[in-house]
Amino acid sequence: MNTADKESIMNRTLQLIERQGLSANRYAQIAGVSASTITALKQRDWVKFSPRMWQKLAIACNYSMTTWRSAETTNLTLVRKFAGNAQNNSISIAISWHAGAGKSHAYKEFQANNQDVILLECADHWTRRIFMDKFLQALGIEGEGLKVVEKAELVIEELRKRERPLVILDECDKLKEGPFMFFIELYNKLDGYCGFLLSGAPYLRLHVEKQYLRDKKGYREIYSRIGRKFIGLNPITIHDVTRICQANGVVESEHIQSIFNDCEGDLRRVKRSIEILHTKLSKAA
């Protein structure tokens, strides 16, 4: 890892600590490092930092140690607008759209540039306990030895202390019924204290609307608070792909058109195609 990477990781880490209103100790817990590591990072005392340590710090601040550059796509602009509205007005919204549209990248970008944004990337193996552990970890709170209900009370207490926090549950369509229903209980107790952004694939909308129509407990409340609607994003356009390509050194129109034709509306495919193209051009040079 070069010095520029290390400087970038340090700057992003310090910005996150300030924007999220965290102490160095809390951030260290989130990153999985010691508090002394954060102190050493600030002082540029990096001699004893192992590659694994730098990797942990990079992951915690969402820094990519590659030459990949973000671009202002239509969906990035939309997500930033929706998330800002939810946070500033302490309201709840839900985004349900296809994978590969840039949702997760936009949430990470929003978190990196705004204070008190708690981002959870949900997984289908999460139980109620794992859900609460991840929530506490994102808040930088130690909850070892506590019962699930006690952990929930810690989360509620912490979020009520903060000024206009925003909780983003990315891929929350993957949550099983148990943790999702438990989230609804938290959600009810935090109404008016913070904003929520629920995000997932089209199944999220189908599931919530189905349970709402069945009048299943909790779903009527959550459907009402998201304004009885799910926000959709936009299909990937040639203009989006052009911006991404140009930001990452692909400027020839035939290359851009080829990448767009092959992407099938998935920005992950765009990234992969750009990386493959750079490899080919490098070998041909």
PEGI-V904718 format. One record per backbone hydrogen bond with DSSP energy under -1.0 kcal/mol. CO is the residue of the C=O (numbers start at 1). NH is the residue of the N-H. If there is no record, write none. Layout:
CO_NH ; CO_NH
This chain:
2_6 ; 3_7 ; 4_8 ; 5_9 ; 6_10 ; 7_11 ; 8_12 ; 9_13 ; 10_14 ; 11_15 ; 12_16 ; 13_17 ; 14_18 ; 15_19 ; 16_20 ; 17_22 ; 23_27 ; 24_28 ; 25_29 ; 26_30 ; 27_31 ; 28_32 ; 28_33 ; 34_38 ; 35_39 ; 36_40 ; 37_41 ; 38_42 ; 39_43 ; 40_45 ; 41_44 ; 44_46 ; 46_49 ; 50_54 ; 51_55 ; 52_56 ; 53_57 ; 54_58 ; 55_59 ; 56_60 ; 57_61 ; 58_63 ; 59_62 ; 64_66 ; 71_73 ; 73_77 ; 74_78 ; 75_79 ; 76_80 ; 77_81 ; 78_82 ; 79_83 ; 80_84 ; 81_85 ; 82_86 ; 83_87 ; 84_88 ; 85_89 ; 86_91 ; 91_196 ; 93_198 ; 94_231 ; 95_200 ; 100_267 ; 102_106 ; 103_107 ; 104_108 ; 105_109 ; 106_110 ; 107_111 ; 108_112 ; 116_166 ; 118_168 ; 120_170 ; 123_126 ; 127_131 ; 128_132 ; 129_133 ; 130_134 ; 131_135 ; 132_136 ; 133_137 ; 134_138 ; 135_139 ; 136_141 ; 143_146 ; 147_151 ; 148_152 ; 149_153 ; 150_154 ; 151_155 ; 152_156 ; 153_157 ; 154_158 ; 155_159 ; 156_160 ; 165_195 ; 166_118 ; 167_197 ; 168_120 ; 169_199 ; 170_122 ; 171_174 ; 172_175 ; 176_180 ; 177_181 ; 178_182 ; 179_183 ; 180_184 ; 181_185 ; 182_186 ; 183_187 ; 184_188 ; 185_189 ; 186_190 ; 190_193 ; 190_194 ; 195_167 ; 196_93 ; 197_169 ; 198_95 ; 199_172 ; 200_97 ; 201_204 ; 202_206 ; 203_207 ; 204_208 ; 205_209 ; 206_210 ; 207_211 ; 208_212 ; 209_213 ; 210_214 ; 211_216 ; 212_215 ; 216_219 ; 218_222 ; 219_223 ; 220_224 ; 221_225 ; 222_226 ; 223_228 ; 224_227 ; 231_96 ; 237_241 ; 238_242 ; 239_243 ; 240_244 ; 241_245 ; 242_246 ; 243_247 ; 244_248 ; 245_250 ; 246_249 ; 252_256 ; 253_257 ; 254_258 ; 255_259 ; 256_260 ; 257_261 ; 258_262 ; 263_266 ; 266_270 ; 267_271 ; 268_272 ; 269_273 ; 270_274 ; 271_275 ; 272_276 ; 273_277 ; 274_278 ; 275_279 ; 276_280 ; 277_281 ; 278_282 ; 279_283 ; 280_284 ; 281_285
